[in-house]
Amino acid sequence: MKKVVIFNGSPRMDGNIATILNIIARGARDKGAEVKFYTLFKMKFMACLSCFSCRLNPDCAINDELRAALQHVKDADSIVVGSPIYMMQVTGPVKNMYDRFFPLMDTEFKPRFGTKKMVTVYSQGMEDPHMFDSYYKYTAAMFPSYGFDLIDNIVFTNANDPESADRNRELKIRAYEAGKRLAM
């Protein structure tokens, strides 16, 4: 059975990002995957301390809820990260999580725990879906060092409307199909 770990980096528990992540989860489950879902804004965790303990050991020295989630990422076959774009970037908890993924790479900046499929999901208020392409590419540059193979980057617009994702049939189909691909 494939294992998928999903991180919701939105402060809105029932907003657009949650809608799409839940559809991805359904697609993965329908293909037989086990799905573990984390909502970062509900978790208690610290930012990276830059202690470099993880350079010597394949684990984070900070013992909090994110460290426990990292254990699931290590064992996962796939990972999904969703975030609204605020001030042209992912939310603070997502950035902190990416920093805390440092133990996933070794001292040569190569993956310690194999390669995992990855899907990113971003929502934005701006109508141009390519408005932040350079940021998405910049952020994705770190993924191979973690062992993440980005198979889809789902970006949807007009996200200031909290129901825009739910009304977008094409987006929901794409999300469901992405979930199925994560489970294969």
Secondary structure, 3 states (H helix, E strand, C coil): CCEEEEEECCCCCCCHHHHHHHHHHHHHHHCCCEEEEEEHHHCCCCCCCCCCHHHHCCCCCCCCHHHHHHHHHHHCCEEEEEEECECCECCHHHHHHHHHCHHHECCCCCECCCCEEEEEEEECCCCCCCCCHHHHHHHHCCHHHHCEEEEEEEEECCCCCCCCCCCCHHHHHHHHHHHHHHCC
